[in-house]
């Protein structure tokens, strides 16, 4: 199954999501960064691997995108294809899922 991995690594939390080509969520993880973004990303990737193995899934990760305050670090760790700031990520996401939205309010962990 062809999938795409998104990682949002912020100052307080780390989120990973794996979606298929229909934008259906295959895997989602949310946990605290605890001041160590490298360990948080590694923890998320280990959990992703465990879930794939537990469900005996055949997964091809066709692309990786990162966002959040640690987006460049996450990009280096994962070899990301796309690195975007939160404002751009929110705008693209809202346009995809709520095309008529005029305003987005974002409250970060800072």
Secondary structure as UniProt FT lines:
FT   STRAND          2..9
FT   STRAND          13..20
FT   TURN            21..22
FT   STRAND          25..32
FT   TURN            34..35
FT   HELIX           37..54
FT   TURN            55..56
FT   STRAND          60..67
FT   TURN            69..70
FT   HELIX           71..78
FT   STRAND          82..83
FT   HELIX           86..97
FT   TURN            99..100
//
